[in-house]
Amino acid sequence: MESQQLSVFQAKYLNLTEIPFFIFSFLSLFMVHVIIKSLIIKIIKLCLLRVPIFGFRFSGGNKWVKG
């Protein structure tokens, strides 16, 4: 009976075939997050390059120029 309970526990909680799937899905979600974040940062920098805010605009390299 104890071995049967252990096998049920292994089937429910120790299914090692699903671990690579979870790792892959976590990594793919993380990469999507990184790509979206970098795209948002690039779009914001492009907007700052073109549109002066309070008389200053971003020239790249952490420099603000009068414009």
CHARMM internal coordinates of N, CA and C (Angstrom, degrees):
IC EDIT
DIST 1 N 1 CA 1.4560
DIST 1 CA 1 C 1.5313
ANGL 1 N 1 CA 1 C 110.70
DIST 1 C 2 N 1.3298
ANGL 1 CA 1 C 2 N 115.76
DIHE 1 N 1 CA 1 C 2 N -39.22
DIST 2 N 2 CA 1.4610
ANGL 1 C 2 N 2 CA 119.17
DIHE 1 CA 1 C 2 N 2 CA -179.31
DIST 2 CA 2 C 1.5264
ANGL 2 N 2 CA 2 C 111.16
DIHE 1 C 2 N 2 CA 2 C -66.13
DIST 2 C 3 N 1.3303
ANGL 2 CA 2 C 3 N 117.14
DIHE 2 N 2 CA 2 C 3 N -38.68
DIST 3 N 3 CA 1.4628
ANGL 2 C 3 N 3 CA 119.04
DIHE 2 CA 2 C 3 N 3 CA 178.96
DIST 3 CA 3 C 1.5277
ANGL 3 N 3 CA 3 C 110.87
DIHE 2 C 3 N 3 CA 3 C -67.53
DIST 3 C 4 N 1.3238
ANGL 3 CA 3 C 4 N 116.87
DIHE 3 N 3 CA 3 C 4 N -33.86
DIST 4 N 4 CA 1.4624
ANGL 3 C 4 N 4 CA 119.47
DIHE 3 CA 3 C 4 N 4 CA 177.45
DIST 4 CA 4 C 1.5325
ANGL 4 N 4 CA 4 C 110.57
DIHE 3 C 4 N 4 CA 4 C -67.33
DIST 4 C 5 N 1.3405
ANGL 4 CA 4 C 5 N 117.78
DIHE 4 N 4 CA 4 C 5 N -40.97
DIST 5 N 5 CA 1.4591
ANGL 4 C 5 N 5 CA 120.64
DIHE 4 CA 4 C 5 N 5 CA 177.06
DIST 5 CA 5 C 1.5245
ANGL 5 N 5 CA 5 C 110.59
DIHE 4 C 5 N 5 CA 5 C -63.97
DIST 5 C 6 N 1.3201
ANGL 5 CA 5 C 6 N 116.61
DIHE 5 N 5 CA 5 C 6 N -38.94
DIST 6 N 6 CA 1.4570
ANGL 5 C 6 N 6 CA 120.22
DIHE 5 CA 5 C 6 N 6 CA 179.06
DIST 6 CA 6 C 1.5228
ANGL 6 N 6 CA 6 C 110.57
DIHE 5 C 6 N 6 CA 6 C -64.96
DIST 6 C 7 N 1.3230
ANGL 6 CA 6 C 7 N 117.11
DIHE 6 N 6 CA 6 C 7 N -40.02
DIST 7 N 7 CA 1.4615
ANGL 6 C 7 N 7 CA 118.45
DIHE 6 CA 6 C 7 N 7 CA 179.67
DIST 7 CA 7 C 1.5310
ANGL 7 N 7 CA 7 C 110.91
DIHE 6 C 7 N 7 CA 7 C -68.45
DIST 7 C 8 N 1.3306
ANGL 7 CA 7 C 8 N 117.91
DIHE 7 N 7 CA 7 C 8 N -34.72
DIST 8 N 8 CA 1.4601
ANGL 7 C 8 N 8 CA 120.51
DIHE 7 CA 7 C 8 N 8 CA 175.50
DIST 8 CA 8 C 1.5263
ANGL 8 N 8 CA 8 C 109.33
DIHE 7 C 8 N 8 CA 8 C -65.39
DIST 8 C 9 N 1.3387
ANGL 8 CA 8 C 9 N 117.03
DIHE 8 N 8 CA 8 C 9 N -41.24
DIST 9 N 9 CA 1.4669
ANGL 8 C 9 N 9 CA 121.08
DIHE 8 CA 8 C 9 N 9 CA 177.33
DIST 9 CA 9 C 1.5233
ANGL 9 N 9 CA 9 C 110.29
DIHE 8 C 9 N 9 CA 9 C -62.68
DIST 9 C 10 N 1.3256
ANGL 9 CA 9 C 10 N 116.97
DIHE 9 N 9 CA 9 C 10 N -42.51
DIST 10 N 10 CA 1.4659
ANGL 9 C 10 N 10 CA 120.06
DIHE 9 CA 9 C 10 N 10 CA 178.84
DIST 10 CA 10 C 1.5228
ANGL 10 N 10 CA 10 C 110.48
DIHE 9 C 10 N 10 CA 10 C -64.49
DIST 10 C 11 N 1.3140
ANGL 10 CA 10 C 11 N 116.93
DIHE 10 N 10 CA 10 C 11 N -39.37
DIST 11 N 11 CA 1.4615
ANGL 10 C 11 N 11 CA 119.87
DIHE 10 CA 10 C 11 N 11 CA -179.11
DIST 11 CA 11 C 1.5287
ANGL 11 N 11 CA 11 C 110.96
DIHE 10 C 11 N 11 CA 11 C -67.23
DIST 11 C 12 N 1.3390
ANGL 11 CA 11 C 12 N 116.85
DIHE 11 N 11 CA 11 C 12 N -35.19
DIST 12 N 12 CA 1.4638
ANGL 11 C 12 N 12 CA 119.07
DIHE 11 CA 11 C 12 N 12 CA -177.25
DIST 12 CA 12 C 1.5200
ANGL 12 N 12 CA 12 C 112.42
DIHE 11 C 12 N 12 CA 12 C -82.48
DIST 12 C 13 N 1.3253
ANGL 12 CA 12 C 13 N 117.06
DIHE 12 N 12 CA 12 C 13 N -44.46
DIST 13 N 13 CA 1.4591
ANGL 12 C 13 N 13 CA 119.81
DIHE 12 CA 12 C 13 N 13 CA -167.14
DIST 13 CA 13 C 1.5238
ANGL 13 N 13 CA 13 C 114.30
DIHE 12 C 13 N 13 CA 13 C -113.44
DIST 13 C 14 N 1.2969
ANGL 13 CA 13 C 14 N 118.17
DIHE 13 N 13 CA 13 C 14 N -18.20
DIST 14 N 14 CA 1.4579
ANGL 13 C 14 N 14 CA 120.22
DIHE 13 CA 13 C 14 N 14 CA -175.73
DIST 14 CA 14 C 1.5166
ANGL 14 N 14 CA 14 C 111.74
DIHE 13 C 14 N 14 CA 14 C -117.26
DIST 14 C 15 N 1.3111
ANGL 14 CA 14 C 15 N 116.45
DIHE 14 N 14 CA 14 C 15 N 35.82
DIST 15 N 15 CA 1.4549
ANGL 14 C 15 N 15 CA 119.71
DIHE 14 CA 14 C 15 N 15 CA 179.75
DIST 15 CA 15 C 1.5238
ANGL 15 N 15 CA 15 C 108.36
DIHE 14 C 15 N 15 CA 15 C -77.41
DIST 15 C 16 N 1.3061
ANGL 15 CA 15 C 16 N 116.15
DIHE 15 N 15 CA 15 C 16 N 98.48
DIST 16 N 16 CA 1.4617
ANGL 15 C 16 N 16 CA 121.29
DIHE 15 CA 15 C 16 N 16 CA -172.87
DIST 16 CA 16 C 1.5201
ANGL 16 N 16 CA 16 C 112.53
DIHE 15 C 16 N 16 CA 16 C -74.61
DIST 16 C 17 N 1.3187
ANGL 16 CA 16 C 17 N 117.76
DIHE 16 N 16 CA 16 C 17 N -12.38
DIST 17 N 17 CA 1.4659
ANGL 16 C 17 N 17 CA 118.44
DIHE 16 CA 16 C 17 N 17 CA -179.95
DIST 17 CA 17 C 1.5274
ANGL 17 N 17 CA 17 C 111.57
DIHE 16 C 17 N 17 CA 17 C -74.89
DIST 17 C 18 N 1.3374
ANGL 17 CA 17 C 18 N 117.96
DIHE 17 N 17 CA 17 C 18 N -19.42
DIST 18 N 18 CA 1.4609
ANGL 17 C 18 N 18 CA 120.32
DIHE 17 CA 17 C 18 N 18 CA -179.29
DIST 18 CA 18 C 1.5208
ANGL 18 N 18 CA 18 C 112.49
DIHE 17 C 18 N 18 CA 18 C -88.97
DIST 18 C 19 N 1.3227
ANGL 18 CA 18 C 19 N 118.35
DIHE 18 N 18 CA 18 C 19 N -14.22
DIST 19 N 19 CA 1.4652
ANGL 18 C 19 N 19 CA 120.89
DIHE 18 CA 18 C 19 N 19 CA -177.15
DIST 19 CA 19 C 1.5269
ANGL 19 N 19 CA 19 C 111.73
DIHE 18 C 19 N 19 CA 19 C -62.33
DIST 19 C 20 N 1.3349
ANGL 19 CA 19 C 20 N 121.02
DIHE 19 N 19 CA 19 C 20 N -47.09
DIST 20 N 20 CA 1.4746
ANGL 19 C 20 N 20 CA 118.50
DIHE 19 CA 19 C 20 N 20 CA 177.79
DIST 20 CA 20 C 1.5206
ANGL 20 N 20 CA 20 C 112.81
DIHE 19 C 20 N 20 CA 20 C -60.13
DIST 20 C 21 N 1.3184
ANGL 20 CA 20 C 21 N 118.12
DIHE 20 N 20 CA 20 C 21 N -34.28
DIST 21 N 21 CA 1.4649
ANGL 20 C 21 N 21 CA 120.88
DIHE 20 CA 20 C 21 N 21 CA 177.41
DIST 21 CA 21 C 1.5220
ANGL 21 N 21 CA 21 C 110.90
DIHE 20 C 21 N 21 CA 21 C -63.55
DIST 21 C 22 N 1.3451
ANGL 21 CA 21 C 22 N 116.51
DIHE 21 N 21 CA 21 C 22 N -43.84
DIST 22 N 22 CA 1.4640
ANGL 21 C 22 N 22 CA 119.42
DIHE 21 CA 21 C 22 N 22 CA 179.30
DIST 22 CA 22 C 1.5206
ANGL 22 N 22 CA 22 C 110.95
DIHE 21 C 22 N 22 CA 22 C -65.71
DIST 22 C 23 N 1.3347
ANGL 22 CA 22 C 23 N 117.16
DIHE 22 N 22 CA 22 C 23 N -40.33
DIST 23 N 23 CA 1.4677
ANGL 22 C 23 N 23 CA 120.32
DIHE 22 CA 22 C 23 N 23 CA 178.17
DIST 23 CA 23 C 1.5208
ANGL 23 N 23 CA 23 C 109.82
DIHE 22 C 23 N 23 CA 23 C -63.30
DIST 23 C 24 N 1.3239
ANGL 23 CA 23 C 24 N 117.06
DIHE 23 N 23 CA 23 C 24 N -45.25
DIST 24 N 24 CA 1.4640
ANGL 23 C 24 N 24 CA 121.00
DIHE 23 CA 23 C 24 N 24 CA -179.74
DIST 24 CA 24 C 1.5247
ANGL 24 N 24 CA 24 C 111.34
DIHE 23 C 24 N 24 CA 24 C -63.18
DIST 24 C 25 N 1.3227
ANGL 24 CA 24 C 25 N 117.02
DIHE 24 N 24 CA 24 C 25 N -43.53
DIST 25 N 25 CA 1.4653
ANGL 24 C 25 N 25 CA 119.40
DIHE 24 CA 24 C 25 N 25 CA -178.85
DIST 25 CA 25 C 1.5221
ANGL 25 N 25 CA 25 C 110.73
DIHE 24 C 25 N 25 CA 25 C -67.46
DIST 25 C 26 N 1.3410
ANGL 25 CA 25 C 26 N 117.50
DIHE 25 N 25 CA 25 C 26 N -38.40
DIST 26 N 26 CA 1.4594
ANGL 25 C 26 N 26 CA 120.04
DIHE 25 CA 25 C 26 N 26 CA 177.44
DIST 26 CA 26 C 1.5206
ANGL 26 N 26 CA 26 C 110.54
DIHE 25 C 26 N 26 CA 26 C -64.26
DIST 26 C 27 N 1.3324
ANGL 26 CA 26 C 27 N 117.33
DIHE 26 N 26 CA 26 C 27 N -44.65
DIST 27 N 27 CA 1.4639
ANGL 26 C 27 N 27 CA 120.28
DIHE 26 CA 26 C 27 N 27 CA -179.94
DIST 27 CA 27 C 1.5253
ANGL 27 N 27 CA 27 C 111.33
DIHE 26 C 27 N 27 CA 27 C -65.10
DIST 27 C 28 N 1.3217
ANGL 27 CA 27 C 28 N 117.26
DIHE 27 N 27 CA 27 C 28 N -39.55
DIST 28 N 28 CA 1.4617
ANGL 27 C 28 N 28 CA 118.88
DIHE 27 CA 27 C 28 N 28 CA -179.82
DIST 28 CA 28 C 1.5290
ANGL 28 N 28 CA 28 C 110.83
DIHE 27 C 28 N 28 CA 28 C -68.05
DIST 28 C 29 N 1.3314
ANGL 28 CA 28 C 29 N 117.52
DIHE 28 N 28 CA 28 C 29 N -38.96
DIST 29 N 29 CA 1.4620
ANGL 28 C 29 N 29 CA 119.56
DIHE 28 CA 28 C 29 N 29 CA 176.02
DIST 29 CA 29 C 1.5196
ANGL 29 N 29 CA 29 C 111.03
DIHE 28 C 29 N 29 CA 29 C -64.35
DIST 29 C 30 N 1.3393
ANGL 29 CA 29 C 30 N 116.57
DIHE 29 N 29 CA 29 C 30 N -39.16
DIST 30 N 30 CA 1.4618
ANGL 29 C 30 N 30 CA 120.39
DIHE 29 CA 29 C 30 N 30 CA 178.70
DIST 30 CA 30 C 1.5241
ANGL 30 N 30 CA 30 C 110.62
DIHE 29 C 30 N 30 CA 30 C -64.28
DIST 30 C 31 N 1.3418
ANGL 30 CA 30 C 31 N 117.02
DIHE 30 N 30 CA 30 C 31 N -41.90
DIST 31 N 31 CA 1.4669
ANGL 30 C 31 N 31 CA 120.01
DIHE 30 CA 30 C 31 N 31 CA 179.93
DIST 31 CA 31 C 1.5307
ANGL 31 N 31 CA 31 C 110.69
DIHE 30 C 31 N 31 CA 31 C -66.43
DIST 31 C 32 N 1.3296
ANGL 31 CA 31 C 32 N 117.67
DIHE 31 N 31 CA 31 C 32 N -39.45
DIST 32 N 32 CA 1.4656
ANGL 31 C 32 N 32 CA 120.42
DIHE 31 CA 31 C 32 N 32 CA 176.76
DIST 32 CA 32 C 1.5275
ANGL 32 N 32 CA 32 C 109.70
DIHE 31 C 32 N 32 CA 32 C -61.79
DIST 32 C 33 N 1.3243
ANGL 32 CA 32 C 33 N 117.03
DIHE 32 N 32 CA 32 C 33 N -41.26
DIST 33 N 33 CA 1.4605
ANGL 32 C 33 N 33 CA 121.17
DIHE 32 CA 32 C 33 N 33 CA 177.83
DIST 33 CA 33 C 1.5250
ANGL 33 N 33 CA 33 C 110.86
DIHE 32 C 33 N 33 CA 33 C -61.37
DIST 33 C 34 N 1.3323
ANGL 33 CA 33 C 34 N 117.34
DIHE 33 N 33 CA 33 C 34 N -44.86
DIST 34 N 34 CA 1.4682
ANGL 33 C 34 N 34 CA 121.05
DIHE 33 CA 33 C 34 N 34 CA -179.42
DIST 34 CA 34 C 1.5282
ANGL 34 N 34 CA 34 C 110.63
DIHE 33 C 34 N 34 CA 34 C -64.27
DIST 34 C 35 N 1.3347
ANGL 34 CA 34 C 35 N 117.15
DIHE 34 N 34 CA 34 C 35 N -42.63
DIST 35 N 35 CA 1.4692
ANGL 34 C 35 N 35 CA 120.70
DIHE 34 CA 34 C 35 N 35 CA -179.06
DIST 35 CA 35 C 1.5241
ANGL 35 N 35 CA 35 C 110.39
DIHE 34 C 35 N 35 CA 35 C -64.61
DIST 35 C 36 N 1.3348
ANGL 35 CA 35 C 36 N 117.35
DIHE 35 N 35 CA 35 C 36 N -45.75
DIST 36 N 36 CA 1.4630
ANGL 35 C 36 N 36 CA 120.45
DIHE 35 CA 35 C 36 N 36 CA -179.82
DIST 36 CA 36 C 1.5232
ANGL 36 N 36 CA 36 C 110.47
DIHE 35 C 36 N 36 CA 36 C -63.77
DIST 36 C 37 N 1.3340
ANGL 36 CA 36 C 37 N 116.86
DIHE 36 N 36 CA 36 C 37 N -41.62
DIST 37 N 37 CA 1.4640
ANGL 36 C 37 N 37 CA 120.19
DIHE 36 CA 36 C 37 N 37 CA 179.40
DIST 37 CA 37 C 1.5205
ANGL 37 N 37 CA 37 C 111.05
DIHE 36 C 37 N 37 CA 37 C -62.83
DIST 37 C 38 N 1.3326
ANGL 37 CA 37 C 38 N 117.50
DIHE 37 N 37 CA 37 C 38 N -43.20
DIST 38 N 38 CA 1.4673
ANGL 37 C 38 N 38 CA 119.41
DIHE 37 CA 37 C 38 N 38 CA -179.80
DIST 38 CA 38 C 1.5295
ANGL 38 N 38 CA 38 C 111.07
DIHE 37 C 38 N 38 CA 38 C -67.39
DIST 38 C 39 N 1.3346
ANGL 38 CA 38 C 39 N 117.47
DIHE 38 N 38 CA 38 C 39 N -36.50
DIST 39 N 39 CA 1.4648
ANGL 38 C 39 N 39 CA 119.58
DIHE 38 CA 38 C 39 N 39 CA 176.77
DIST 39 CA 39 C 1.5229
ANGL 39 N 39 CA 39 C 111.61
DIHE 38 C 39 N 39 CA 39 C -64.80
DIST 39 C 40 N 1.3263
ANGL 39 CA 39 C 40 N 116.96
DIHE 39 N 39 CA 39 C 40 N -41.07
DIST 40 N 40 CA 1.4641
ANGL 39 C 40 N 40 CA 120.19
DIHE 39 CA 39 C 40 N 40 CA 178.63
DIST 40 CA 40 C 1.5202
ANGL 40 N 40 CA 40 C 110.14
DIHE 39 C 40 N 40 CA 40 C -63.40
DIST 40 C 41 N 1.3328
ANGL 40 CA 40 C 41 N 117.22
DIHE 40 N 40 CA 40 C 41 N -42.19
DIST 41 N 41 CA 1.4657
ANGL 40 C 41 N 41 CA 120.50
DIHE 40 CA 40 C 41 N 41 CA 179.04
DIST 41 CA 41 C 1.5245
ANGL 41 N 41 CA 41 C 110.28
DIHE 40 C 41 N 41 CA 41 C -63.83
DIST 41 C 42 N 1.3369
ANGL 41 CA 41 C 42 N 118.22
DIHE 41 N 41 CA 41 C 42 N -41.28
DIST 42 N 42 CA 1.4677
ANGL 41 C 42 N 42 CA 120.47
DIHE 41 CA 41 C 42 N 42 CA 178.88
DIST 42 CA 42 C 1.5209
ANGL 42 N 42 CA 42 C 111.35
DIHE 41 C 42 N 42 CA 42 C -64.41
DIST 42 C 43 N 1.3319
ANGL 42 CA 42 C 43 N 117.26
DIHE 42 N 42 CA 42 C 43 N -41.29
DIST 43 N 43 CA 1.4657
ANGL 42 C 43 N 43 CA 120.50
DIHE 42 CA 42 C 43 N 43 CA 179.18
DIST 43 CA 43 C 1.5249
ANGL 43 N 43 CA 43 C 110.19
DIHE 42 C 43 N 43 CA 43 C -63.92
DIST 43 C 44 N 1.3328
ANGL 43 CA 43 C 44 N 116.92
DIHE 43 N 43 CA 43 C 44 N -42.48
DIST 44 N 44 CA 1.4674
ANGL 43 C 44 N 44 CA 120.01
DIHE 43 CA 43 C 44 N 44 CA 179.11
DIST 44 CA 44 C 1.5185
ANGL 44 N 44 CA 44 C 110.39
DIHE 43 C 44 N 44 CA 44 C -63.50
DIST 44 C 45 N 1.3378
ANGL 44 CA 44 C 45 N 117.53
DIHE 44 N 44 CA 44 C 45 N -42.35
DIST 45 N 45 CA 1.4650
ANGL 44 C 45 N 45 CA 120.05
DIHE 44 CA 44 C 45 N 45 CA 179.38
DIST 45 CA 45 C 1.5272
ANGL 45 N 45 CA 45 C 111.10
DIHE 44 C 45 N 45 CA 45 C -65.09
DIST 45 C 46 N 1.3356
ANGL 45 CA 45 C 46 N 117.70
DIHE 45 N 45 CA 45 C 46 N -39.23
DIST 46 N 46 CA 1.4643
ANGL 45 C 46 N 46 CA 119.64
DIHE 45 CA 45 C 46 N 46 CA 177.14
DIST 46 CA 46 C 1.5222
ANGL 46 N 46 CA 46 C 111.21
DIHE 45 C 46 N 46 CA 46 C -63.21
DIST 46 C 47 N 1.3277
ANGL 46 CA 46 C 47 N 116.48
DIHE 46 N 46 CA 46 C 47 N -41.04
DIST 47 N 47 CA 1.4657
ANGL 46 C 47 N 47 CA 119.50
DIHE 46 CA 46 C 47 N 47 CA 178.02
DIST 47 CA 47 C 1.5185
ANGL 47 N 47 CA 47 C 110.48
DIHE 46 C 47 N 47 CA 47 C -64.49
DIST 47 C 48 N 1.3331
ANGL 47 CA 47 C 48 N 117.36
DIHE 47 N 47 CA 47 C 48 N -40.28
DIST 48 N 48 CA 1.4579
ANGL 47 C 48 N 48 CA 120.50
DIHE 47 CA 47 C 48 N 48 CA 179.75
DIST 48 CA 48 C 1.5213
ANGL 48 N 48 CA 48 C 111.12
DIHE 47 C 48 N 48 CA 48 C -68.11
DIST 48 C 49 N 1.3506
ANGL 48 CA 48 C 49 N 116.98
DIHE 48 N 48 CA 48 C 49 N -31.19
DIST 49 N 49 CA 1.4618
ANGL 48 C 49 N 49 CA 119.45
DIHE 48 CA 48 C 49 N 49 CA 178.66
DIST 49 CA 49 C 1.5232
ANGL 49 N 49 CA 49 C 111.06
DIHE 48 C 49 N 49 CA 49 C -68.06
DIST 49 C 50 N 1.3254
ANGL 49 CA 49 C 50 N 116.87
DIHE 49 N 49 CA 49 C 50 N -34.93
DIST 50 N 50 CA 1.4611
ANGL 49 C 50 N 50 CA 120.47
DIHE 49 CA 49 C 50 N 50 CA -173.17
DIST 50 CA 50 C 1.5259
ANGL 50 N 50 CA 50 C 112.94
DIHE 49 C 50 N 50 CA 50 C -92.65
DIST 50 C 51 N 1.3180
ANGL 50 CA 50 C 51 N 117.41
DIHE 50 N 50 CA 50 C 51 N -32.94
DIST 51 N 51 CA 1.4611
ANGL 50 C 51 N 51 CA 120.56
DIHE 50 CA 50 C 51 N 51 CA -172.28
DIST 51 CA 51 C 1.5239
ANGL 51 N 51 CA 51 C 109.36
DIHE 50 C 51 N 51 CA 51 C -108.85
DIST 51 C 52 N 1.3299
ANGL 51 CA 51 C 52 N 118.01
DIHE 51 N 51 CA 51 C 52 N 117.58
DIST 52 N 52 CA 1.4670
ANGL 51 C 52 N 52 CA 118.68
DIHE 51 CA 51 C 52 N 52 CA 175.80
DIST 52 CA 52 C 1.5236
ANGL 52 N 52 CA 52 C 111.36
DIHE 51 C 52 N 52 CA 52 C -72.54
DIST 52 C 53 N 1.3186
ANGL 52 CA 52 C 53 N 116.01
DIHE 52 N 52 CA 52 C 53 N 135.26
DIST 53 N 53 CA 1.4587
ANGL 52 C 53 N 53 CA 121.64
DIHE 52 CA 52 C 53 N 53 CA 179.10
DIST 53 CA 53 C 1.5243
ANGL 53 N 53 CA 53 C 107.31
DIHE 52 C 53 N 53 CA 53 C -115.45
DIST 53 C 54 N 1.3217
ANGL 53 CA 53 C 54 N 116.43
DIHE 53 N 53 CA 53 C 54 N 120.84
DIST 54 N 54 CA 1.4677
ANGL 53 C 54 N 54 CA 122.94
DIHE 53 CA 53 C 54 N 54 CA -177.90
DIST 54 CA 54 C 1.5271
ANGL 54 N 54 CA 54 C 110.90
DIHE 53 C 54 N 54 CA 54 C 56.13
DIST 54 C 55 N 1.3207
ANGL 54 CA 54 C 55 N 116.96
DIHE 54 N 54 CA 54 C 55 N 36.47
DIST 55 N 55 CA 1.4535
ANGL 54 C 55 N 55 CA 120.99
DIHE 54 CA 54 C 55 N 55 CA 177.03
DIST 55 CA 55 C 1.5130
ANGL 55 N 55 CA 55 C 114.57
DIHE 54 C 55 N 55 CA 55 C 82.56
DIST 55 C 56 N 1.3309
ANGL 55 CA 55 C 56 N 118.50
DIHE 55 N 55 CA 55 C 56 N 0.58
DIST 56 N 56 CA 1.4599
ANGL 55 C 56 N 56 CA 121.51
DIHE 55 CA 55 C 56 N 56 CA 179.26
DIST 56 CA 56 C 1.5170
ANGL 56 N 56 CA 56 C 108.96
DIHE 55 C 56 N 56 CA 56 C -122.44
DIST 56 C 57 N 1.3040
ANGL 56 CA 56 C 57 N 116.84
DIHE 56 N 56 CA 56 C 57 N 150.14
DIST 57 N 57 CA 1.4599
ANGL 56 C 57 N 57 CA 120.67
DIHE 56 CA 56 C 57 N 57 CA 173.45
DIST 57 CA 57 C 1.5191
ANGL 57 N 57 CA 57 C 109.26
DIHE 56 C 57 N 57 CA 57 C -133.99
DIST 57 C 58 N 1.3230
ANGL 57 CA 57 C 58 N 115.22
DIHE 57 N 57 CA 57 C 58 N 157.38
DIST 58 N 58 CA 1.4598
ANGL 57 C 58 N 58 CA 122.21
DIHE 57 CA 57 C 58 N 58 CA -176.12
DIST 58 CA 58 C 1.5164
ANGL 58 N 58 CA 58 C 108.91
DIHE 57 C 58 N 58 CA 58 C -86.13
DIST 58 C 59 N 1.3366
ANGL 58 CA 58 C 59 N 116.77
DIHE 58 N 58 CA 58 C 59 N 125.18
DIST 59 N 59 CA 1.4643
ANGL 58 C 59 N 59 CA 119.58
DIHE 58 CA 58 C 59 N 59 CA -177.55
DIST 59 CA 59 C 1.5196
ANGL 59 N 59 CA 59 C 112.17
DIHE 58 C 59 N 59 CA 59 C -102.11
DIST 59 C 60 N 1.3012
ANGL 59 CA 59 C 60 N 119.38
DIHE 59 N 59 CA 59 C 60 N 5.68
DIST 60 N 60 CA 1.4599
ANGL 59 C 60 N 60 CA 122.20
DIHE 59 CA 59 C 60 N 60 CA -176.73
DIST 60 CA 60 C 1.5118
ANGL 60 N 60 CA 60 C 110.43
DIHE 59 C 60 N 60 CA 60 C 90.68
DIST 60 C 61 N 1.3158
ANGL 60 CA 60 C 61 N 116.26
DIHE 60 N 60 CA 60 C 61 N 155.69
DIST 61 N 61 CA 1.4524
ANGL 60 C 61 N 61 CA 120.30
DIHE 60 CA 60 C 61 N 61 CA 179.45
DIST 61 CA 61 C 1.5197
ANGL 61 N 61 CA 61 C 113.17
DIHE 60 C 61 N 61 CA 61 C 66.03
DIST 61 C 62 N 1.3279
ANGL 61 CA 61 C 62 N 116.98
DIHE 61 N 61 CA 61 C 62 N 32.09
DIST 62 N 62 CA 1.4649
ANGL 61 C 62 N 62 CA 123.06
DIHE 61 CA 61 C 62 N 62 CA 179.73
DIST 62 CA 62 C 1.5289
ANGL 62 N 62 CA 62 C 112.66
DIHE 61 C 62 N 62 CA 62 C 59.80
DIST 62 C 63 N 1.3225
ANGL 62 CA 62 C 63 N 117.72
DIHE 62 N 62 CA 62 C 63 N 34.88
DIST 63 N 63 CA 1.4666
ANGL 62 C 63 N 63 CA 121.82
DIHE 62 CA 62 C 63 N 63 CA 178.93
DIST 63 CA 63 C 1.5263
ANGL 63 N 63 CA 63 C 109.20
DIHE 62 C 63 N 63 CA 63 C -116.12
DIST 63 C 64 N 1.3109
ANGL 63 CA 63 C 64 N 115.46
DIHE 63 N 63 CA 63 C 64 N 132.31
DIST 64 N 64 CA 1.4567
ANGL 63 C 64 N 64 CA 121.76
DIHE 63 CA 63 C 64 N 64 CA 174.85
DIST 64 CA 64 C 1.5214
ANGL 64 N 64 CA 64 C 107.53
DIHE 63 C 64 N 64 CA 64 C -108.63
DIST 64 C 65 N 1.3146
ANGL 64 CA 64 C 65 N 116.74
DIHE 64 N 64 CA 64 C 65 N 128.40
DIST 65 N 65 CA 1.4656
ANGL 64 C 65 N 65 CA 120.52
DIHE 64 CA 64 C 65 N 65 CA -179.26
DIST 65 CA 65 C 1.5179
ANGL 65 N 65 CA 65 C 108.87
DIHE 64 C 65 N 65 CA 65 C -117.53
DIST 65 C 66 N 1.3003
ANGL 65 CA 65 C 66 N 114.93
DIHE 65 N 65 CA 65 C 66 N 151.32
DIST 66 N 66 CA 1.4684
ANGL 65 C 66 N 66 CA 120.84
DIHE 65 CA 65 C 66 N 66 CA 178.61
DIST 66 CA 66 C 1.5245
ANGL 66 N 66 CA 66 C 108.45
DIHE 65 C 66 N 66 CA 66 C -70.09
DIST 66 C 67 N 1.3012
ANGL 66 CA 66 C 67 N 117.53
DIHE 66 N 66 CA 66 C 67 N 130.06
DIST 67 N 67 CA 1.4368
ANGL 66 C 67 N 67 CA 118.34
DIHE 66 CA 66 C 67 N 67 CA -178.53
DIST 67 CA 67 C 1.4576
ANGL 67 N 67 CA 67 C 110.32
DIHE 66 C 67 N 67 CA 67 C -157.89
END
COOR INIT
IC SEED 1 N 1 CA 1 C
IC BUILD
